[in-house]
């Protein structure tokens, strides 16, 4: 805690020696730092359950879809 207090005092001492123009830059920098450290909310999850409601996929259906996908992938001229 004492180290933090000393650091703040030193920053204030340095700020007191700055020109008004430099103070504007310091304020902008501090605002940027505050914005950067704020936690950003996670984007909402995408709900795709409605698209698949009522559909049932067996393991055979999934295996067939995978086989078709890989067959197209391997036949694509790259």
PyMOL Python script that loads the backbone (N, CA, C, O; Angstrom):
from pymol import cmd

cmd.read_pdbstr("""\
ATOM      1  N   UNK A   1       0.829  -1.193   0.000  1.00  0.00           N
ATOM      2  CA  UNK A   1       0.000   0.000   0.000  1.00  0.00           C
ATOM      3  C   UNK A   1       0.863   1.242   0.000  1.00  0.00           C
ATOM      4  O   UNK A   1       0.565   2.206  -0.706  1.00  0.00           O
ATOM      5  N   UNK A   2       1.926   1.234   0.779  1.00  0.00           N
ATOM      6  CA  UNK A   2       2.812   2.395   0.847  1.00  0.00           C
ATOM      7  C   UNK A   2       3.479   2.631  -0.505  1.00  0.00           C
ATOM      8  O   UNK A   2       3.681   3.776  -0.910  1.00  0.00           O
ATOM      9  N   UNK A   3       3.822   1.537  -1.206  1.00  0.00           N
ATOM     10  CA  UNK A   3       4.451   1.660  -2.516  1.00  0.00           C
ATOM     11  C   UNK A   3       3.500   2.315  -3.511  1.00  0.00           C
ATOM     12  O   UNK A   3       3.922   3.141  -4.320  1.00  0.00           O
ATOM     13  N   UNK A   4       2.226   1.955  -3.456  1.00  0.00           N
ATOM     14  CA  UNK A   4       1.224   2.542  -4.335  1.00  0.00           C
ATOM     15  C   UNK A   4       1.069   4.027  -4.053  1.00  0.00           C
ATOM     16  O   UNK A   4       0.966   4.829  -4.981  1.00  0.00           O
ATOM     17  N   UNK A   5       1.053   4.390  -2.803  1.00  0.00           N
ATOM     18  CA  UNK A   5       0.935   5.795  -2.417  1.00  0.00           C
ATOM     19  C   UNK A   5       2.141   6.591  -2.918  1.00  0.00           C
ATOM     20  O   UNK A   5       1.990   7.714  -3.400  1.00  0.00           O
ATOM     21  N   UNK A   6       3.317   6.016  -2.805  1.00  0.00           N
ATOM     22  CA  UNK A   6       4.528   6.693  -3.284  1.00  0.00           C
ATOM     23  C   UNK A   6       4.494   6.862  -4.799  1.00  0.00           C
ATOM     24  O   UNK A   6       4.909   7.895  -5.323  1.00  0.00           O
ATOM     25  N   UNK A   7       3.998   5.846  -5.497  1.00  0.00           N
ATOM     26  CA  UNK A   7       3.907   5.911  -6.948  1.00  0.00           C
ATOM     27  C   UNK A   7       2.933   7.005  -7.377  1.00  0.00           C
ATOM     28  O   UNK A   7       3.225   7.778  -8.289  1.00  0.00           O
ATOM     29  N   UNK A   8       1.780   7.068  -6.721  1.00  0.00           N
ATOM     30  CA  UNK A   8       0.803   8.115  -7.032  1.00  0.00           C
ATOM     31  C   UNK A   8       1.384   9.499  -6.771  1.00  0.00           C
ATOM     32  O   UNK A   8       1.195  10.413  -7.573  1.00  0.00           O
ATOM     33  N   UNK A   9       2.086   9.659  -5.661  1.00  0.00           N
ATOM     34  CA  UNK A   9       2.706  10.950  -5.346  1.00  0.00           C
ATOM     35  C   UNK A   9       3.711  11.349  -6.419  1.00  0.00           C
ATOM     36  O   UNK A   9       3.773  12.514  -6.811  1.00  0.00           O
ATOM     37  N   UNK A  10       4.491  10.393  -6.891  1.00  0.00           N
ATOM     38  CA  UNK A  10       5.485  10.678  -7.925  1.00  0.00           C
ATOM     39  C   UNK A  10       4.809  11.082  -9.234  1.00  0.00           C
ATOM     40  O   UNK A  10       5.250  12.021  -9.896  1.00  0.00           O
ATOM     41  N   UNK A  11       3.744  10.379  -9.606  1.00  0.00           N
ATOM     42  CA  UNK A  11       3.013  10.713 -10.832  1.00  0.00           C
ATOM     43  C   UNK A  11       2.427  12.119 -10.724  1.00  0.00           C
ATOM     44  O   UNK A  11       2.500  12.892 -11.679  1.00  0.00           O
ATOM     45  N   UNK A  12       1.856  12.452  -9.587  1.00  0.00           N
ATOM     46  CA  UNK A  12       1.289  13.791  -9.383  1.00  0.00           C
ATOM     47  C   UNK A  12       2.382  14.848  -9.469  1.00  0.00           C
ATOM     48  O   UNK A  12       2.179  15.908 -10.060  1.00  0.00           O
ATOM     49  N   UNK A  13       3.537  14.563  -8.883  1.00  0.00           N
ATOM     50  CA  UNK A  13       4.649  15.517  -8.936  1.00  0.00           C
ATOM     51  C   UNK A  13       5.075  15.740 -10.385  1.00  0.00           C
ATOM     52  O   UNK A  13       5.320  16.879 -10.783  1.00  0.00           O
ATOM     53  N   UNK A  14       5.165  14.693 -11.167  1.00  0.00           N
ATOM     54  CA  UNK A  14       5.540  14.823 -12.573  1.00  0.00           C
ATOM     55  C   UNK A  14       4.475  15.575 -13.370  1.00  0.00           C
ATOM     56  O   UNK A  14       4.800  16.390 -14.233  1.00  0.00           O
ATOM     57  N   UNK A  15       3.217  15.303 -13.081  1.00  0.00           N
ATOM     58  CA  UNK A  15       2.116  15.979 -13.777  1.00  0.00           C
ATOM     59  C   UNK A  15       2.129  17.475 -13.479  1.00  0.00           C
ATOM     60  O   UNK A  15       1.863  18.288 -14.364  1.00  0.00           O
ATOM     61  N   UNK A  16       2.435  17.836 -12.240  1.00  0.00           N
ATOM     62  CA  UNK A  16       2.450  19.252 -11.859  1.00  0.00           C
ATOM     63  C   UNK A  16       3.467  20.063 -12.650  1.00  0.00           C
ATOM     64  O   UNK A  16       3.326  21.282 -12.757  1.00  0.00           O
ATOM     65  N   UNK A  17       4.483  19.420 -13.203  1.00  0.00           N
ATOM     66  CA  UNK A  17       5.523  20.116 -13.969  1.00  0.00           C
ATOM     67  C   UNK A  17       5.199  20.220 -15.457  1.00  0.00           C
ATOM     68  O   UNK A  17       5.971  20.815 -16.208  1.00  0.00           O
ATOM     69  N   UNK A  18       4.090  19.663 -15.893  1.00  0.00           N
ATOM     70  CA  UNK A  18       3.758  19.651 -17.320  1.00  0.00           C
ATOM     71  C   UNK A  18       3.068  20.923 -17.783  1.00  0.00           C
ATOM     72  O   UNK A  18       2.437  21.632 -16.999  1.00  0.00           O
ATOM     73  N   UNK A  19       3.205  21.197 -19.086  1.00  0.00           N
ATOM     74  CA  UNK A  19       2.500  22.331 -19.703  1.00  0.00           C
ATOM     75  C   UNK A  19       1.023  21.976 -19.849  1.00  0.00           C
ATOM     76  O   UNK A  19       0.661  20.801 -19.787  1.00  0.00           O
ATOM     77  N   UNK A  20       0.165  22.982 -20.042  1.00  0.00           N
ATOM     78  CA  UNK A  20      -1.262  22.692 -20.245  1.00  0.00           C
ATOM     79  C   UNK A  20      -1.503  21.781 -21.458  1.00  0.00           C
ATOM     80  O   UNK A  20      -2.396  20.934 -21.425  1.00  0.00           O
ATOM     81  N   UNK A  21      -0.721  21.947 -22.513  1.00  0.00           N
ATOM     82  CA  UNK A  21      -0.880  21.096 -23.697  1.00  0.00           C
ATOM     83  C   UNK A  21      -0.548  19.642 -23.365  1.00  0.00           C
ATOM     84  O   UNK A  21      -1.239  18.720 -23.798  1.00  0.00           O
ATOM     85  N   UNK A  22       0.513  19.455 -22.595  1.00  0.00           N
ATOM     86  CA  UNK A  22       0.897  18.096 -22.209  1.00  0.00           C
ATOM     87  C   UNK A  22      -0.142  17.484 -21.275  1.00  0.00           C
ATOM     88  O   UNK A  22      -0.359  16.273 -21.305  1.00  0.00           O
ATOM     89  N   UNK A  23      -0.786  18.303 -20.450  1.00  0.00           N
ATOM     90  CA  UNK A  23      -1.829  17.792 -19.559  1.00  0.00           C
ATOM     91  C   UNK A  23      -2.998  17.221 -20.351  1.00  0.00           C
ATOM     92  O   UNK A  23      -3.611  16.234 -19.943  1.00  0.00           O
ATOM     93  N   UNK A  24      -3.304  17.847 -21.487  1.00  0.00           N
ATOM     94  CA  UNK A  24      -4.374  17.327 -22.343  1.00  0.00           C
ATOM     95  C   UNK A  24      -4.008  15.930 -22.828  1.00  0.00           C
ATOM     96  O   UNK A  24      -4.845  15.027 -22.837  1.00  0.00           O
ATOM     97  N   UNK A  25      -2.751  15.758 -23.230  1.00  0.00           N
ATOM     98  CA  UNK A  25      -2.297  14.440 -23.680  1.00  0.00           C
ATOM     99  C   UNK A  25      -2.330  13.412 -22.551  1.00  0.00           C
ATOM    100  O   UNK A  25      -2.697  12.256 -22.763  1.00  0.00           O
ATOM    101  N   UNK A  26      -1.944  13.843 -21.353  1.00  0.00           N
ATOM    102  CA  UNK A  26      -1.971  12.935 -20.195  1.00  0.00           C
ATOM    103  C   UNK A  26      -3.401  12.491 -19.920  1.00  0.00           C
ATOM    104  O   UNK A  26      -3.654  11.313 -19.668  1.00  0.00           O
ATOM    105  N   UNK A  27      -4.335  13.435 -19.970  1.00  0.00           N
ATOM    106  CA  UNK A  27      -5.742  13.093 -19.728  1.00  0.00           C
ATOM    107  C   UNK A  27      -6.227  12.081 -20.763  1.00  0.00           C
ATOM    108  O   UNK A  27      -6.893  11.108 -20.410  1.00  0.00           O
ATOM    109  N   UNK A  28      -5.897  12.301 -22.046  1.00  0.00           N
ATOM    110  CA  UNK A  28      -6.313  11.372 -23.097  1.00  0.00           C
ATOM    111  C   UNK A  28      -5.703   9.984 -22.869  1.00  0.00           C
ATOM    112  O   UNK A  28      -6.360   8.962 -23.065  1.00  0.00           O
ATOM    113  N   UNK A  29      -4.441   9.971 -22.454  1.00  0.00           N
ATOM    114  CA  UNK A  29      -3.776   8.697 -22.200  1.00  0.00           C
ATOM    115  C   UNK A  29      -4.428   7.951 -21.032  1.00  0.00           C
ATOM    116  O   UNK A  29      -4.652   6.743 -21.099  1.00  0.00           O
ATOM    117  N   UNK A  30      -4.723   8.685 -19.975  1.00  0.00           N
ATOM    118  CA  UNK A  30      -5.348   8.059 -18.803  1.00  0.00           C
ATOM    119  C   UNK A  30      -6.738   7.532 -19.164  1.00  0.00           C
ATOM    120  O   UNK A  30      -7.124   6.447 -18.730  1.00  0.00           O
ATOM    121  N   UNK A  31      -7.489   8.298 -19.956  1.00  0.00           N
ATOM    122  CA  UNK A  31      -8.815   7.838 -20.376  1.00  0.00           C
ATOM    123  C   UNK A  31      -8.704   6.568 -21.224  1.00  0.00           C
ATOM    124  O   UNK A  31      -9.526   5.661 -21.093  1.00  0.00           O
ATOM    125  N   UNK A  32      -7.677   6.503 -22.103  1.00  0.00           N
ATOM    126  CA  UNK A  32      -7.465   5.318 -22.917  1.00  0.00           C
ATOM    127  C   UNK A  32      -7.136   4.114 -22.023  1.00  0.00           C
ATOM    128  O   UNK A  32      -7.641   3.014 -22.250  1.00  0.00           O
ATOM    129  N   UNK A  33      -6.299   4.322 -21.018  1.00  0.00           N
ATOM    130  CA  UNK A  33      -5.959   3.232 -20.102  1.00  0.00           C
ATOM    131  C   UNK A  33      -7.187   2.739 -19.342  1.00  0.00           C
ATOM    132  O   UNK A  33      -7.371   1.535 -19.167  1.00  0.00           O
ATOM    133  N   UNK A  34      -8.023   3.666 -18.893  1.00  0.00           N
ATOM    134  CA  UNK A  34      -9.239   3.271 -18.174  1.00  0.00           C
ATOM    135  C   UNK A  34     -10.146   2.445 -19.077  1.00  0.00           C
ATOM    136  O   UNK A  34     -10.695   1.428 -18.653  1.00  0.00           O
ATOM    137  N   UNK A  35     -10.302   2.886 -20.325  1.00  0.00           N
ATOM    138  CA  UNK A  35     -11.153   2.173 -21.271  1.00  0.00           C
ATOM    139  C   UNK A  35     -10.588   0.780 -21.546  1.00  0.00           C
ATOM    140  O   UNK A  35     -11.337  -0.192 -21.644  1.00  0.00           O
ATOM    141  N   UNK A  36      -9.287   0.691 -21.668  1.00  0.00           N
ATOM    142  CA  UNK A  36      -8.623  -0.571 -21.977  1.00  0.00           C
ATOM    143  C   UNK A  36      -8.782  -1.587 -20.846  1.00  0.00           C
ATOM    144  O   UNK A  36      -8.890  -2.786 -21.101  1.00  0.00           O
ATOM    145  N   UNK A  37      -8.797  -1.115 -19.604  1.00  0.00           N
ATOM    146  CA  UNK A  37      -8.858  -2.029 -18.466  1.00  0.00           C
ATOM    147  C   UNK A  37     -10.280  -2.394 -18.057  1.00  0.00           C
ATOM    148  O   UNK A  37     -10.478  -3.301 -17.249  1.00  0.00           O
ATOM    149  N   UNK A  38     -11.269  -1.696 -18.609  1.00  0.00           N
ATOM    150  CA  UNK A  38     -12.659  -2.063 -18.297  1.00  0.00           C
ATOM    151  C   UNK A  38     -12.966  -3.412 -18.922  1.00  0.00           C
ATOM    152  O   UNK A  38     -12.552  -3.704 -20.044  1.00  0.00           O
ATOM    153  N   UNK A  39     -13.689  -4.218 -18.186  1.00  0.00           N
ATOM    154  CA  UNK A  39     -14.052  -5.519 -18.741  1.00  0.00           C
ATOM    155  C   UNK A  39     -15.135  -5.328 -19.790  1.00  0.00           C
ATOM    156  O   UNK A  39     -16.099  -4.590 -19.588  1.00  0.00           O
ATOM    157  N   UNK A  40     -14.958  -6.000 -20.897  1.00  0.00           N
ATOM    158  CA  UNK A  40     -15.924  -5.917 -21.988  1.00  0.00           C
ATOM    159  C   UNK A  40     -16.906  -7.060 -21.840  1.00  0.00           C
ATOM    160  O   UNK A  40     -16.502  -8.198 -21.598  1.00  0.00           O
ATOM    161  N   UNK A  41     -18.190  -6.775 -21.982  1.00  0.00           N
ATOM    162  CA  UNK A  41     -19.160  -7.864 -21.859  1.00  0.00           C
ATOM    163  C   UNK A  41     -19.007  -8.844 -23.013  1.00  0.00           C
ATOM    164  O   UNK A  41     -18.723  -8.458 -24.147  1.00  0.00           O
ATOM    165  N   UNK A  42     -19.199 -10.098 -22.703  1.00  0.00           N
ATOM    166  CA  UNK A  42     -19.118 -11.134 -23.726  1.00  0.00           C
ATOM    167  C   UNK A  42     -20.289 -10.985 -24.687  1.00  0.00           C
ATOM    168  O   UNK A  42     -21.395 -10.639 -24.271  1.00  0.00           O
ATOM    169  N   UNK A  43     -20.054 -11.243 -25.964  1.00  0.00           N
ATOM    170  CA  UNK A  43     -21.171 -11.155 -26.901  1.00  0.00           C
ATOM    171  C   UNK A  43     -22.218 -12.214 -26.568  1.00  0.00           C
ATOM    172  O   UNK A  43     -21.884 -13.289 -26.071  1.00  0.00           O
ATOM    173  N   UNK A  44     -23.465 -11.911 -26.839  1.00  0.00           N
ATOM    174  CA  UNK A  44     -24.507 -12.894 -26.519  1.00  0.00           C
ATOM    175  C   UNK A  44     -24.328 -14.151 -27.362  1.00  0.00           C
ATOM    176  O   UNK A  44     -23.895 -14.071 -28.512  1.00  0.00           O
ATOM    177  N   UNK A  45     -24.654 -15.299 -26.805  1.00  0.00           N
ATOM    178  CA  UNK A  45     -24.516 -16.537 -27.572  1.00  0.00           C
ATOM    179  C   UNK A  45     -25.516 -16.567 -28.723  1.00  0.00           C
ATOM    180  O   UNK A  45     -26.596 -15.982 -28.638  1.00  0.00           O
ATOM    181  N   UNK A  46     -25.153 -17.235 -29.764  1.00  0.00           N
ATOM    182  CA  UNK A  46     -26.037 -17.379 -30.916  1.00  0.00           C
ATOM    183  C   UNK A  46     -26.906 -18.607 -30.685  1.00  0.00           C
ATOM    184  O   UNK A  46     -26.399 -19.705 -30.453  1.00  0.00           O
ATOM    185  N   UNK A  47     -28.194 -18.416 -30.750  1.00  0.00           N
ATOM    186  CA  UNK A  47     -29.121 -19.523 -30.517  1.00  0.00           C
ATOM    187  C   UNK A  47     -29.518 -20.131 -31.851  1.00  0.00           C
ATOM    188  O   UNK A  47     -30.211 -19.496 -32.646  1.00  0.00           O
ATOM    189  N   UNK A  48     -29.083 -21.354 -32.096  1.00  0.00           N
ATOM    190  CA  UNK A  48     -29.462 -22.037 -33.330  1.00  0.00           C
ATOM    191  C   UNK A  48     -30.419 -23.187 -33.054  1.00  0.00           C
ATOM    192  O   UNK A  48     -30.824 -23.905 -33.968  1.00  0.00           O
ATOM    193  N   UNK A  49     -30.769 -23.351 -31.805  1.00  0.00           N
ATOM    194  CA  UNK A  49     -31.648 -24.465 -31.435  1.00  0.00           C
ATOM    195  C   UNK A  49     -32.969 -24.453 -32.166  1.00  0.00           C
ATOM    196  O   UNK A  49     -33.523 -25.512 -32.461  1.00  0.00           O
ATOM    197  N   UNK A  50     -33.490 -23.263 -32.466  1.00  0.00           N
ATOM    198  CA  UNK A  50     -34.760 -23.161 -33.170  1.00  0.00           C
ATOM    199  C   UNK A  50     -34.700 -23.758 -34.558  1.00  0.00           C
ATOM    200  O   UNK A  50     -35.697 -24.288 -35.049  1.00  0.00           O
ATOM    201  N   UNK A  51     -33.549 -23.681 -35.197  1.00  0.00           N
ATOM    202  CA  UNK A  51     -33.394 -24.219 -36.545  1.00  0.00           C
ATOM    203  C   UNK A  51     -33.492 -25.740 -36.542  1.00  0.00           C
ATOM    204  O   UNK A  51     -33.962 -26.345 -37.505  1.00  0.00           O
ATOM    205  N   UNK A  52     -33.053 -26.335 -35.471  1.00  0.00           N
ATOM    206  CA  UNK A  52     -32.975 -27.789 -35.422  1.00  0.00           C
ATOM    207  C   UNK A  52     -34.103 -28.423 -34.615  1.00  0.00           C
ATOM    208  O   UNK A  52     -34.151 -29.642 -34.454  1.00  0.00           O
ATOM    209  N   UNK A  53     -35.001 -27.597 -34.113  1.00  0.00           N
ATOM    210  CA  UNK A  53     -36.081 -28.115 -33.276  1.00  0.00           C
ATOM    211  C   UNK A  53     -36.894 -29.154 -34.047  1.00  0.00           C
ATOM    212  O   UNK A  53     -37.316 -28.911 -35.178  1.00  0.00           O
ATOM    213  N   UNK A  54     -37.105 -30.290 -33.437  1.00  0.00           N
ATOM    214  CA  UNK A  54     -37.912 -31.341 -34.041  1.00  0.00           C
ATOM    215  C   UNK A  54     -37.119 -32.301 -34.913  1.00  0.00           C
ATOM    216  O   UNK A  54     -37.650 -33.331 -35.327  1.00  0.00           O
ATOM    217  N   UNK A  55     -35.859 -31.988 -35.202  1.00  0.00           N
ATOM    218  CA  UNK A  55     -35.036 -32.871 -36.032  1.00  0.00           C
ATOM    219  C   UNK A  55     -34.207 -33.785 -35.137  1.00  0.00           C
ATOM    220  O   UNK A  55     -33.680 -33.362 -34.107  1.00  0.00           O
ATOM    221  N   UNK A  56     -34.105 -35.008 -35.538  1.00  0.00           N
ATOM    222  CA  UNK A  56     -33.281 -35.979 -34.820  1.00  0.00           C
ATOM    223  C   UNK A  56     -32.237 -36.505 -35.794  1.00  0.00           C
ATOM    224  O   UNK A  56     -32.565 -36.876 -36.921  1.00  0.00           O
ATOM    225  N   UNK A  57     -31.014 -36.537 -35.375  1.00  0.00           N
ATOM    226  CA  UNK A  57     -29.931 -37.027 -36.225  1.00  0.00           C
ATOM    227  C   UNK A  57     -29.309 -38.254 -35.568  1.00  0.00           C
ATOM    228  O   UNK A  57     -28.842 -38.209 -34.429  1.00  0.00           O
ATOM    229  N   UNK A  58     -29.317 -39.341 -36.317  1.00  0.00           N
ATOM    230  CA  UNK A  58     -28.702 -40.562 -35.798  1.00  0.00           C
ATOM    231  C   UNK A  58     -27.200 -40.501 -36.064  1.00  0.00           C
ATOM    232  O   UNK A  58     -26.732 -39.661 -36.832  1.00  0.00           O
ATOM    233  N   UNK A  59     -26.464 -41.382 -35.436  1.00  0.00           N
ATOM    234  CA  UNK A  59     -25.025 -41.440 -35.677  1.00  0.00           C
ATOM    235  C   UNK A  59     -24.746 -41.812 -37.127  1.00  0.00           C
ATOM    236  O   UNK A  59     -23.730 -41.400 -37.687  1.00  0.00           O
ATOM    237  N   UNK A  60     -25.648 -42.597 -37.748  1.00  0.00           N
ATOM    238  CA  UNK A  60     -25.485 -42.933 -39.170  1.00  0.00           C
ATOM    239  C   UNK A  60     -25.672 -41.691 -40.048  1.00  0.00           C
ATOM    240  O   UNK A  60     -24.939 -41.505 -41.019  1.00  0.00           O
ATOM    241  N   UNK A  61     -26.643 -40.847 -39.715  1.00  0.00           N
ATOM    242  CA  UNK A  61     -26.859 -39.601 -40.464  1.00  0.00           C
ATOM    243  C   UNK A  61     -25.611 -38.717 -40.402  1.00  0.00           C
ATOM    244  O   UNK A  61     -25.189 -38.152 -41.411  1.00  0.00           O
ATOM    245  N   UNK A  62     -25.043 -38.608 -39.234  1.00  0.00           N
ATOM    246  CA  UNK A  62     -23.862 -37.771 -39.040  1.00  0.00           C
ATOM    247  C   UNK A  62     -22.672 -38.356 -39.797  1.00  0.00           C
ATOM    248  O   UNK A  62     -21.917 -37.615 -40.426  1.00  0.00           O
ATOM    249  N   UNK A  63     -22.496 -39.688 -39.742  1.00  0.00           N
ATOM    250  CA  UNK A  63     -21.397 -40.344 -40.458  1.00  0.00           C
ATOM    251  C   UNK A  63     -21.540 -40.147 -41.961  1.00  0.00           C
ATOM    252  O   UNK A  63     -20.547 -39.919 -42.652  1.00  0.00           O
ATOM    253  N   UNK A  64     -22.757 -40.233 -42.471  1.00  0.00           N
ATOM    254  CA  UNK A  64     -22.989 -40.038 -43.905  1.00  0.00           C
ATOM    255  C   UNK A  64     -22.682 -38.599 -44.300  1.00  0.00           C
ATOM    256  O   UNK A  64     -22.056 -38.366 -45.334  1.00  0.00           O
ATOM    257  N   UNK A  65     -23.109 -37.640 -43.502  1.00  0.00           N
ATOM    258  CA  UNK A  65     -22.829 -36.233 -43.798  1.00  0.00           C
ATOM    259  C   UNK A  65     -21.327 -35.968 -43.792  1.00  0.00           C
ATOM    260  O   UNK A  65     -20.823 -35.230 -44.638  1.00  0.00           O
ATOM    261  N   UNK A  66     -20.625 -36.555 -42.859  1.00  0.00           N
ATOM    262  CA  UNK A  66     -19.165 -36.387 -42.806  1.00  0.00           C
ATOM    263  C   UNK A  66     -18.507 -36.988 -44.040  1.00  0.00           C
ATOM    264  O   UNK A  66     -17.610 -36.386 -44.629  1.00  0.00           O
ATOM    265  N   UNK A  67     -18.954 -38.171 -44.425  1.00  0.00           N
ATOM    266  CA  UNK A  67     -18.376 -38.832 -45.606  1.00  0.00           C
ATOM    267  C   UNK A  67     -18.610 -37.978 -46.852  1.00  0.00           C
ATOM    268  O   UNK A  67     -17.709 -37.830 -47.678  1.00  0.00           O
ATOM    269  N   UNK A  68     -19.809 -37.415 -46.993  1.00  0.00           N
ATOM    270  CA  UNK A  68     -20.109 -36.563 -48.146  1.00  0.00           C
ATOM    271  C   UNK A  68     -19.243 -35.301 -48.123  1.00  0.00           C
ATOM    272  O   UNK A  68     -18.729 -34.874 -49.158  1.00  0.00           O
ATOM    273  N   UNK A  69     -19.089 -34.720 -46.960  1.00  0.00           N
ATOM    274  CA  UNK A  69     -18.285 -33.509 -46.837  1.00  0.00           C
ATOM    275  C   UNK A  69     -16.837 -33.793 -47.228  1.00  0.00           C
ATOM    276  O   UNK A  69     -16.249 -33.038 -48.002  1.00  0.00           O
ATOM    277  N   UNK A  70     -16.261 -34.861 -46.706  1.00  0.00           N
ATOM    278  CA  UNK A  70     -14.862 -35.181 -46.990  1.00  0.00           C
ATOM    279  C   UNK A  70     -14.679 -35.578 -48.450  1.00  0.00           C
ATOM    280  O   UNK A  70     -13.634 -35.298 -49.038  1.00  0.00           O
ATOM    281  N   UNK A  71     -15.679 -36.227 -49.044  1.00  0.00           N
ATOM    282  CA  UNK A  71     -15.571 -36.604 -50.456  1.00  0.00           C
ATOM    283  C   UNK A  71     -15.512 -35.342 -51.316  1.00  0.00           C
ATOM    284  O   UNK A  71     -14.722 -35.276 -52.259  1.00  0.00           O
ATOM    285  N   UNK A  72     -16.338 -34.341 -51.003  1.00  0.00           N
ATOM    286  CA  UNK A  72     -16.303 -33.085 -51.751  1.00  0.00           C
ATOM    287  C   UNK A  72     -15.008 -32.333 -51.491  1.00  0.00           C
ATOM    288  O   UNK A  72     -14.450 -31.712 -52.395  1.00  0.00           O
ATOM    289  N   UNK A  73     -14.538 -32.391 -50.270  1.00  0.00           N
ATOM    290  CA  UNK A  73     -13.311 -31.676 -49.912  1.00  0.00           C
ATOM    291  C   UNK A  73     -12.134 -32.241 -50.678  1.00  0.00           C
ATOM    292  O   UNK A  73     -11.319 -31.483 -51.205  1.00  0.00           O
ATOM    293  N   UNK A  74     -12.029 -33.570 -50.750  1.00  0.00           N
ATOM    294  CA  UNK A  74     -10.872 -34.186 -51.404  1.00  0.00           C
ATOM    295  C   UNK A  74     -10.942 -34.088 -52.917  1.00  0.00           C
ATOM    296  O   UNK A  74      -9.918 -34.239 -53.584  1.00  0.00           O
ATOM    297  N   UNK A  75     -12.132 -33.837 -53.488  1.00  0.00           N
ATOM    298  CA  UNK A  75     -12.251 -33.736 -54.951  1.00  0.00           C
ATOM    299  C   UNK A  75     -12.149 -32.300 -55.441  1.00  0.00           C
ATOM    300  O   UNK A  75     -12.119 -32.066 -56.649  1.00  0.00           O
ATOM    301  N   UNK A  76     -12.094 -31.329 -54.529  1.00  0.00           N
ATOM    302  CA  UNK A  76     -11.967 -29.924 -54.931  1.00  0.00           C
ATOM    303  C   UNK A  76     -10.583 -29.688 -55.524  1.00  0.00           C
ATOM    304  O   UNK A  76      -9.575 -30.032 -54.906  1.00  0.00           O
ATOM    305  N   UNK A  77     -10.527 -29.089 -56.748  1.00  0.00           N
ATOM    306  CA  UNK A  77      -9.203 -28.744 -57.291  1.00  0.00           C
ATOM    307  C   UNK A  77      -8.647 -27.533 -56.560  1.00  0.00           C
ATOM    308  O   UNK A  77      -9.274 -26.473 -56.545  1.00  0.00           O
ATOM    309  N   UNK A  78      -7.500 -27.681 -55.969  1.00  0.00           N
ATOM    310  CA  UNK A  78      -6.933 -26.588 -55.192  1.00  0.00           C
ATOM    311  C   UNK A  78      -5.737 -25.957 -55.856  1.00  0.00           C
ATOM    312  O   UNK A  78      -5.153 -25.019 -55.314  1.00  0.00           O
TER     313      UNK A  78
END
""", "prot")
cmd.dss("prot")
cmd.show_as("cartoon", "prot")
cmd.util.cbc("prot")
cmd.orient("prot")
